[in-house]
Amino acid sequence: MSVADLRHEIKDCGHSNEHALKEVHYKVKNTNDKSDYIKCCICFNHKFDCNLENVLNKKALGDLLNLTELKLVNSEITDFPEVITQFINLVSLDLSYNKLKTLPNNCILLKKLRYLDVSHNQIRSETPKCFELGLHFIKHLNLSYNLICTFNFVPQCQRFLCYLNLSHNYFQEVPLWLFSDKCYSLKHVDLSFSCVLNRNLQKVLQKSQSYQTGILKYLETLSISNCSTTTLSLSLLKYFEEIKCLNVGNIDSNITEMGPWKKNIFPDIMFSNIFYDPEKVTELYLNNTGLALLSTDIDLLKNLKVLDISKNELTWLPETFVLLQHLEKINVSNNNLAYLPKNFNKMLSIQELYLSNNKLENVESEIKTLMSLKILDLYDNCLETMPITGNQIRTLSKCDISYNYFSIETELNYVFEDGMNALDLYRALEKDLRLNINIKYERLSVEKPKLEHENSHSPDCLSDTSDDDLSIGEHHIENNQNEDR
């Protein structure tokens, strides 16, 4: 069966939305190796008016009963298409961005299902019972962006589940079955904008700690952004022995639309109090948490590669920060830094450095030796001289150093030996960076006003431009994208 065949069947149903069909992949039955395997992927990425039952039940589509992958994304489906339960060889099913209110119990007929995505639907109150009755072998389950309040029963897929996303729902507490010794495959969990991590869990965690298997032994990635987490409740994370990636940052966008979830707040953190084994941590997200002090014991995170401490109240970084010799991506934007720590220029693994909206005055000596650096963002600081050399401009892939107290046009008014214009090259790097980060305001490619420069030694004039400030520095506009975590 070809794409043309399926489009023909759609037309036979009296509809003209064949453009909604994105692709069909299939492998014809091979009689030589006696294989009946056929892989088929149907993607409806737009509103699909055609009756799905009529199309998929056509005799000419009989081979589709052996399909293994089905995508019906953003198709405005309100009721689960019963015909899907006939595809007993389905391994992957994606019904995200629809209007489903539940999943029927006969979904358990999909006994080979491993991947299920029903995110961005309207599933209400209880988690669908089909997970309690069957669907034993699901490894990847995404229930995010629904209206689910409880998940009290133990799902049949508990033993095989590797990835679970319950974020952006209305859970009041973490489902306790997660802490059973049967969850020995679960490595990635997202509870953001959903489950509250509170001290009531301590007894459950203490009991689970005695198990030889389970989430406390194997969980590697945990996201609990916007879950009303405090410094005290954050200490519960020390029960998790294998955490490698932790996201406890906050996202501002659309919080009121997603329920009563409040920000995680911790002005200071002792890393020795929250990690069972700090050396295993490779990614840490603490953005927008009210962090006013970065603990000196951050050097315990010896293998950290990604650190996001943006949108906080930091005025300095401890000298132990430079001991993080494996750091590749650092985001300290939207803080109050006036300088970088001593020996910052020895952090030779840095590839991405985001320092926009701070109060840095001179960083040339700290940056010039970072030979691995590919992305540099110094937009809106207090720099008086060009922070990078011409050679660095040629090695960077993205860069923004605008809106400081020097003229980029003057500094880059030259041509390289190969005839390339330095200013043109920089503007291309600047454009690439701005296209690849999520911001809520329009950045300006100009020098900071001299009046602001003259008053720059006043603490009041050194404050970052907030999201509500319509100053010349940041003309804020609405953006459909969420802030990057």
VMD Tcl script that draws the C-alpha trace (Angstrom):
set ca {
  {0.00 0.00 0.00}
  {1.29 3.46 -0.90}
  {0.55 7.01 0.20}
  {-1.44 7.47 -3.00}
  {-3.60 4.41 -2.16}
  {-4.48 5.81 1.24}
  {-5.23 9.26 -0.18}
  {-7.53 7.57 -2.69}
  {-9.41 5.86 0.15}
  {-9.78 9.18 1.94}
  {-11.24 10.76 -1.20}
  {-13.68 7.86 -1.50}
  {-15.09 8.91 1.87}
  {-16.10 12.20 0.30}
  {-13.50 14.38 1.93}
  {-10.72 16.48 0.52}
  {-8.34 16.55 3.47}
  {-5.80 14.19 1.93}
  {-3.16 16.84 2.62}
  {-3.56 15.95 6.30}
  {-1.79 12.68 5.60}
  {1.86 13.26 6.25}
  {3.47 9.92 5.56}
  {3.03 6.18 5.34}
  {5.96 3.85 5.88}
  {5.57 0.17 5.29}
  {7.53 -2.97 4.75}
  {5.90 -5.49 2.41}
  {5.62 -9.08 3.60}
  {8.72 -11.01 2.68}
  {7.87 -14.62 1.89}
  {11.53 -15.60 1.75}
  {12.14 -15.06 5.45}
  {8.52 -15.84 6.38}
  {8.16 -12.44 8.01}
  {4.70 -10.97 8.41}
  {6.09 -7.77 9.85}
  {4.70 -4.55 8.40}
  {5.57 -1.18 9.86}
  {3.20 1.67 9.16}
  {3.11 5.20 10.47}
  {0.16 7.45 9.67}
  {0.48 11.07 10.79}
  {-2.52 13.39 10.81}
  {-0.96 16.65 11.95}
  {-3.94 18.84 11.13}
  {-7.67 18.73 11.68}
  {-8.93 15.58 9.99}
  {-12.61 15.66 9.08}
  {-12.72 12.20 7.51}
  {-14.36 9.44 9.52}
  {-11.41 7.45 10.82}
  {-13.47 4.28 11.10}
  {-14.43 4.45 7.42}
  {-10.87 4.95 6.29}
  {-9.10 2.41 8.46}
  {-11.75 -0.30 8.03}
  {-11.56 -0.29 4.24}
  {-10.82 -3.71 2.82}
  {-7.97 -2.20 0.80}
  {-6.33 -1.24 4.08}
  {-6.37 -4.73 5.52}
  {-2.59 -4.82 5.78}
  {-2.75 -1.95 8.23}
  {-3.98 -4.39 10.85}
  {-0.30 -5.25 11.22}
  {0.93 -1.71 11.68}
  {3.25 -1.04 14.60}
  {3.25 2.75 14.81}
  {0.29 5.12 14.62}
  {0.25 8.90 15.04}
  {-2.97 10.89 15.11}
  {-1.68 14.21 16.41}
  {-3.66 17.46 16.59}
  {-6.64 15.92 14.82}
  {-9.40 17.19 17.15}
  {-10.37 13.64 18.12}
  {-12.93 13.69 20.94}
  {-13.59 9.95 21.33}
  {-11.03 7.17 21.17}
  {-11.38 5.53 17.71}
  {-12.45 1.94 18.49}
  {-10.85 0.66 15.31}
  {-7.43 1.30 16.86}
  {-7.97 -1.60 19.24}
  {-7.93 -3.91 16.20}
  {-4.30 -3.04 15.55}
  {-3.02 -5.60 18.01}
  {0.54 -5.27 16.76}
  {0.80 -1.60 17.70}
  {4.02 -0.78 19.50}
  {3.73 3.01 19.45}
  {0.57 5.15 19.67}
  {0.59 8.95 19.70}
  {-2.75 10.70 20.29}
  {-1.38 13.95 21.66}
  {-2.99 17.36 21.11}
  {-6.55 16.10 20.77}
  {-9.72 16.37 22.90}
  {-9.93 12.93 24.47}
  {-11.68 12.78 27.83}
  {-10.70 9.20 28.66}
  {-9.30 5.97 27.26}
  {-11.64 2.94 26.98}
  {-10.97 -0.29 28.84}
  {-10.63 -2.26 25.62}
  {-7.31 -0.51 25.06}
  {-5.92 -3.52 26.91}
  {-6.22 -5.41 23.61}
  {-3.09 -3.52 22.53}
  {-0.87 -6.01 24.32}
  {2.29 -5.12 22.40}
  {2.07 -1.40 23.12}
  {5.33 0.05 24.45}
  {4.98 3.79 23.76}
  {1.81 5.78 24.56}
  {1.44 9.55 24.34}
  {-1.95 11.09 25.25}
  {-0.58 14.42 26.40}
  {-2.43 17.69 25.72}
  {-5.91 16.17 25.92}
  {-8.83 16.60 28.34}
  {-8.61 13.43 30.42}
  {-10.34 14.26 33.68}
  {-10.32 13.27 37.34}
  {-9.03 9.69 37.54}
  {-6.34 8.07 35.47}
  {-8.05 5.76 32.92}
  {-8.72 2.26 34.32}
  {-7.21 0.57 31.28}
  {-3.81 0.99 32.96}
  {-5.05 -1.01 35.94}
  {-6.61 -3.75 33.79}
  {-3.85 -4.26 31.24}
  {-1.27 -2.58 29.01}
  {1.39 -4.53 30.87}
  {4.42 -3.68 28.75}
  {4.30 0.10 28.32}
  {7.75 1.60 28.75}
  {7.05 5.22 27.83}
  {3.87 6.86 29.19}
  {3.05 10.55 28.71}
  {-0.12 11.80 30.46}
  {0.98 15.43 30.74}
  {-1.26 18.45 30.11}
  {-4.52 16.83 31.13}
  {-6.93 17.33 34.06}
  {-6.07 14.22 36.08}
  {-6.38 14.43 39.89}
  {-5.61 10.90 41.10}
  {-3.49 7.90 40.16}
  {-4.13 5.70 43.18}
  {-4.17 2.24 41.61}
  {-1.03 0.33 40.66}
  {-0.68 0.19 36.85}
  {0.06 -3.16 35.23}
  {3.03 -1.61 33.43}
  {4.73 -0.80 36.74}
  {7.57 -3.29 36.21}
  {8.43 -2.18 32.68}
  {7.84 1.58 32.86}
  {11.02 3.53 32.04}
  {9.62 7.02 31.41}
  {6.62 8.64 33.11}
  {5.35 12.18 32.53}
  {2.52 13.35 34.81}
  {3.31 17.05 34.57}
  {0.69 19.79 34.18}
  {-2.15 17.94 35.87}
  {-3.98 18.42 39.18}
  {-2.40 15.82 41.45}
  {-2.25 16.86 45.09}
  {0.34 14.25 46.01}
  {2.83 11.93 44.41}
  {1.29 8.53 43.50}
  {2.58 6.21 46.22}
  {2.91 3.18 43.92}
  {5.96 4.91 42.46}
  {7.87 3.96 45.60}
  {7.12 0.26 45.36}
  {10.00 -2.16 44.88}
  {8.30 -3.17 41.61}
  {9.30 0.11 39.90}
  {12.77 -1.15 39.10}
  {12.85 0.06 35.48}
  {11.69 3.65 36.01}
  {14.53 6.09 35.27}
  {12.83 9.30 34.10}
  {9.94 11.05 35.91}
  {8.36 14.46 35.35}
  {5.96 15.73 38.03}
  {6.22 19.45 37.22}
  {3.16 21.68 37.70}
  {1.48 18.72 39.32}
  {2.60 16.78 42.37}
  {3.59 18.46 45.59}
  {6.72 17.05 47.19}
  {6.13 17.45 50.92}
  {7.48 16.13 54.21}
  {4.60 13.64 54.49}
  {6.53 11.50 52.03}
  {9.40 10.97 54.44}
  {7.98 7.82 56.06}
  {7.21 6.34 52.65}
  {10.76 7.10 51.48}
  {12.28 5.64 54.61}
  {10.39 2.41 54.04}
  {11.33 2.31 50.36}
  {14.96 2.85 51.26}
  {15.10 -0.68 52.62}
  {14.11 -2.19 49.25}
  {16.81 -3.74 47.10}
  {15.12 -2.41 43.96}
  {12.80 0.47 43.11}
  {12.76 4.11 42.12}
  {15.11 5.18 44.91}
  {17.78 2.87 43.51}
  {17.43 3.57 39.80}
  {15.78 6.95 39.06}
  {18.16 9.12 37.00}
  {16.08 12.11 35.86}
  {13.56 14.00 38.01}
  {11.69 17.18 37.11}
  {9.62 18.90 39.80}
  {9.45 22.50 38.60}
  {6.63 24.69 39.96}
  {5.60 22.21 42.66}
  {5.69 24.49 45.72}
  {8.96 22.87 46.76}
  {10.89 24.43 49.65}
  {14.45 23.98 50.88}
  {13.17 21.66 53.60}
  {11.22 19.36 51.28}
  {14.10 19.42 48.80}
  {16.14 17.44 51.32}
  {13.89 14.44 50.58}
  {15.80 14.04 47.31}
  {18.71 12.62 49.24}
  {16.86 9.30 49.35}
  {17.32 8.94 45.57}
  {20.67 7.27 44.98}
  {21.16 7.62 41.22}
  {19.98 11.15 40.34}
  {21.90 12.50 37.35}
  {19.56 15.22 36.11}
  {17.45 17.36 38.47}
  {15.10 20.14 37.42}
  {13.68 22.16 40.31}
  {13.55 25.47 38.43}
  {10.43 27.50 37.70}
  {8.69 28.56 34.52}
  {6.60 31.72 34.62}
  {4.46 31.18 31.53}
  {0.80 30.27 31.95}
  {1.09 29.25 35.58}
  {-2.41 30.50 36.38}
  {-3.82 28.40 33.58}
  {-2.37 25.20 34.96}
  {-3.89 25.18 38.42}
  {-2.83 26.35 41.88}
  {0.83 25.50 41.46}
  {3.30 27.86 43.04}
  {6.97 28.40 42.50}
  {9.71 26.39 44.13}
  {11.47 28.77 46.52}
  {14.90 28.26 48.07}
  {17.09 31.35 48.63}
  {20.07 29.13 49.39}
  {20.87 25.43 49.01}
  {23.52 23.20 50.52}
  {24.16 20.63 47.82}
  {25.46 18.11 50.34}
  {21.95 18.10 51.86}
  {20.03 17.18 48.72}
  {22.16 14.68 46.79}
  {22.92 11.14 47.88}
  {25.94 11.10 45.58}
  {26.72 14.62 44.21}
  {29.37 13.28 41.85}
  {26.71 11.49 39.78}
  {24.86 14.73 38.94}
  {25.47 15.96 35.38}
  {22.56 18.41 34.89}
  {21.04 20.84 37.40}
  {18.29 23.42 36.81}
  {17.70 26.00 39.58}
  {16.37 28.84 37.45}
  {13.93 31.40 38.85}
  {13.89 29.99 42.40}
  {14.83 33.12 44.36}
  {18.38 31.86 44.81}
  {20.42 34.63 46.45}
  {23.49 32.62 47.33}
  {25.24 29.80 45.52}
  {26.72 27.51 48.13}
  {30.48 27.05 48.21}
  {29.98 23.29 48.27}
  {28.89 23.36 44.62}
  {32.30 21.86 43.86}
  {30.86 18.55 45.14}
  {29.11 18.29 41.76}
  {32.40 17.33 40.14}
  {30.88 15.90 36.96}
  {28.29 18.62 36.32}
  {27.95 19.44 32.61}
  {24.84 21.67 32.50}
  {23.93 24.32 35.08}
  {21.00 26.77 34.87}
  {20.85 29.35 37.67}
  {19.27 32.10 35.59}
  {16.61 34.56 36.81}
  {17.79 34.64 40.39}
  {19.28 37.21 42.80}
  {22.92 36.20 42.61}
  {25.50 38.97 42.96}
  {28.59 36.77 42.89}
  {29.72 33.19 42.29}
  {31.95 31.38 44.82}
  {35.57 30.68 43.94}
  {34.81 26.96 44.17}
  {32.64 27.40 41.07}
  {35.71 27.20 38.83}
  {36.43 23.68 40.12}
  {33.54 22.42 37.98}
  {35.92 21.49 35.18}
  {33.38 19.44 33.22}
  {30.84 22.25 32.80}
  {29.82 22.65 29.15}
  {26.71 24.83 29.39}
  {26.22 27.62 31.94}
  {23.20 29.91 32.16}
  {23.58 32.73 34.71}
  {21.52 35.27 32.78}
  {19.16 37.69 34.55}
  {21.09 37.98 37.80}
  {23.12 40.80 39.36}
  {26.69 39.63 38.70}
  {29.28 42.41 38.51}
  {32.24 40.09 37.97}
  {33.14 36.46 37.32}
  {35.08 34.38 39.87}
  {38.85 34.22 39.85}
  {40.29 31.60 37.46}
  {37.08 31.44 35.46}
  {39.32 31.45 32.38}
  {40.49 27.95 33.35}
  {37.05 26.40 32.79}
  {38.12 25.14 29.41}
  {35.17 22.78 28.81}
  {32.62 25.59 28.50}
  {30.83 25.51 25.14}
  {27.76 27.63 25.89}
  {27.85 30.67 28.18}
  {24.72 32.75 28.85}
  {25.40 35.93 30.89}
  {22.84 38.39 29.54}
  {21.09 40.95 31.79}
  {23.77 41.18 34.46}
  {26.08 44.02 35.55}
  {29.38 42.69 34.26}
  {31.91 45.43 33.53}
  {34.92 43.55 32.16}
  {35.11 39.88 31.14}
  {37.71 39.94 28.37}
  {40.44 38.18 30.39}
  {37.98 35.53 31.64}
  {36.67 34.65 28.19}
  {39.64 34.89 25.85}
  {41.08 31.50 26.87}
  {37.83 29.53 26.55}
  {38.81 27.75 23.37}
  {35.78 25.39 23.36}
  {33.30 28.27 23.51}
  {30.70 28.19 20.70}
  {27.81 30.26 22.09}
  {28.25 33.51 24.03}
  {25.46 35.77 25.28}
  {26.50 39.02 27.00}
  {23.52 41.13 25.97}
  {22.65 44.02 28.31}
  {25.57 44.27 30.72}
  {27.87 47.15 31.69}
  {30.77 46.31 29.39}
  {32.80 49.31 28.27}
  {35.13 47.51 25.87}
  {34.80 44.75 23.29}
  {34.77 41.48 25.31}
  {35.99 39.19 22.50}
  {38.62 39.24 19.79}
  {38.16 39.00 16.05}
  {39.51 35.45 16.10}
  {36.87 34.47 18.66}
  {34.13 35.90 16.47}
  {35.27 33.54 13.73}
  {35.14 30.48 16.00}
  {31.75 31.22 17.63}
  {28.52 29.83 16.16}
  {26.18 32.22 18.04}
  {26.94 35.47 19.84}
  {25.15 38.54 21.25}
  {27.15 41.36 22.90}
  {24.80 44.22 22.02}
  {23.35 46.80 24.39}
  {26.53 47.51 26.34}
  {28.55 50.71 26.76}
  {30.63 50.42 23.58}
  {29.91 50.71 19.89}
  {29.96 47.41 18.02}
  {29.95 49.30 14.71}
  {33.17 51.07 15.68}
  {34.89 48.03 17.18}
  {34.14 45.77 14.21}
  {34.75 48.27 11.45}
  {37.29 46.12 9.63}
  {37.64 43.29 7.13}
  {39.38 39.95 7.70}
  {42.23 38.83 5.47}
  {39.89 36.63 3.45}
  {37.68 39.64 2.67}
  {34.91 38.86 5.18}
  {33.40 41.87 6.90}
  {33.71 41.57 10.70}
  {30.48 43.44 11.44}
  {28.47 41.39 8.94}
  {29.79 38.18 10.49}
  {28.86 39.34 14.00}
  {25.34 40.37 12.97}
  {24.80 36.88 11.52}
  {25.94 35.31 14.82}
  {23.68 37.68 16.74}
  {20.67 36.79 14.60}
  {21.30 33.05 15.05}
  {21.44 33.35 18.82}
  {18.27 35.40 19.07}
  {16.39 32.93 16.88}
  {17.42 30.02 19.09}
  {16.58 31.27 22.57}
  {13.15 31.89 24.03}
  {12.76 35.49 25.12}
  {9.71 37.63 25.86}
  {11.18 40.88 24.69}
  {12.71 42.37 21.59}
  {16.47 42.79 21.87}
  {18.08 45.94 20.52}
  {21.24 45.96 18.40}
  {22.44 49.32 19.73}
  {24.82 50.83 22.25}
  {23.39 51.58 25.70}
  {22.37 55.23 26.15}
  {25.13 57.45 27.54}
  {22.82 58.80 30.21}
  {22.45 55.31 31.65}
  {26.23 54.92 31.45}
  {26.89 58.08 33.42}
  {24.63 56.86 36.23}
  {25.85 53.27 36.10}
  {27.72 53.53 39.41}
  {24.46 54.10 41.22}
  {22.98 50.86 42.61}
  {19.52 51.91 41.47}
  {20.69 52.29 37.89}
  {22.39 48.89 37.89}
  {19.22 46.89 38.46}
  {18.20 44.43 35.80}
  {15.35 45.31 33.51}
  {12.34 43.33 34.67}
  {9.69 41.72 32.51}
  {7.33 44.55 33.38}
  {9.80 47.33 32.50}
  {9.24 49.00 29.16}
  {12.59 50.82 29.22}
  {14.65 51.50 26.13}
  {16.72 48.44 26.97}
  {13.97 45.87 26.76}
  {10.84 46.49 24.68}
  {8.79 43.55 25.88}
  {6.44 41.80 23.51}
  {4.28 38.74 23.80}
  {5.79 35.51 22.54}
  {3.90 32.26 22.05}
  {6.86 30.21 23.21}
  {7.46 29.35 26.83}
  {10.66 30.39 28.55}
  {13.48 27.85 28.15}
  {14.00 25.91 31.39}
}
mol new
graphics top color blue
foreach p $ca { graphics top sphere $p radius 0.5 }
foreach p [lrange $ca 0 end-1] q [lrange $ca 1 end] { graphics top cylinder $p $q radius 0.2 }
display resetview
